[in-house]
Amino acid sequence: MATVSAYIALGANLGDAAAALRLAAKAIAQLPQTQLVKASRIYKTAPLVSGGDQPSAIDSAPLGCDYLN
């Protein structure tokens, strides 16, 4: 069985952003033939557009392995 590694960038900046990232990583881990191997730490980043009232983003990059038949 061949495996493929995939890094997936996640980000959120509304509501409970950290909880949204945890929920997204959990959903990825529950995909068929997919295993969540590890995740990066969570980073807080400033908005790309300056001058607005956009909140900072919370970002992470989980690594999932998809097992292919």
C-alpha positions in Angstrom: 0.0 0.0 0.0 1.5 3.3 -1.1 1.3 6.4 1.2 1.1 10.0 0.3 2.0 12.8 2.7 0.1 16.1 2.6 0.5 19.3 4.5 -2.7 21.2 4.8 -2.7 24.9 5.7 -5.5 25.9 8.1 -6.3 29.4 9.3 -9.2 31.2 11.1 -9.7 34.7 12.4 -13.4 34.7 13.6 -15.0 33.5 16.8 -13.0 30.9 18.6 -10.3 30.5 15.9 -8.2 28.0 17.9 -11.2 25.8 18.4 -12.0 26.0 14.7 -8.5 24.7 13.9 -8.8 21.8 16.4 -12.2 20.9 14.9 -10.7 21.0 11.3 -7.8 18.8 12.3 -10.2 16.3 13.9 -12.3 16.3 10.8 -9.3 15.6 8.6 -8.3 12.7 10.8 -11.7 11.2 10.4 -11.5 11.1 6.6 -11.5 7.5 5.2 -8.0 6.1 4.6 -6.4 9.1 6.3 -4.3 9.3 9.4 -3.3 12.6 11.1 0.4 12.2 11.8 1.2 15.4 13.5 0.4 19.1 13.5 2.5 22.3 13.6 2.1 24.5 16.6 -0.5 27.2 16.3 0.7 30.6 15.2 -1.0 34.0 15.5 -0.4 36.2 12.5 -1.3 39.8 11.8 -3.9 40.6 9.0 -2.4 41.1 5.6 -4.6 44.1 4.9 -3.6 47.0 7.1 -5.9 49.8 8.2 -8.9 47.7 8.8 -10.4 46.2 11.9 -9.8 42.6 10.9 -8.6 40.4 13.8 -5.4 38.5 13.8 -5.4 35.0 12.3 -4.6 31.7 14.0 -2.8 29.3 11.7 -1.6 25.7 11.7 -0.4 23.1 9.3 -1.4 19.5 10.1 0.3 16.6 8.3 -2.0 13.9 7.1 -1.1 10.6 5.4 -3.5 9.2 2.9 -3.2 5.5 2.4 -3.8 4.6 -1.3 -4.8 1.2 -2.5 
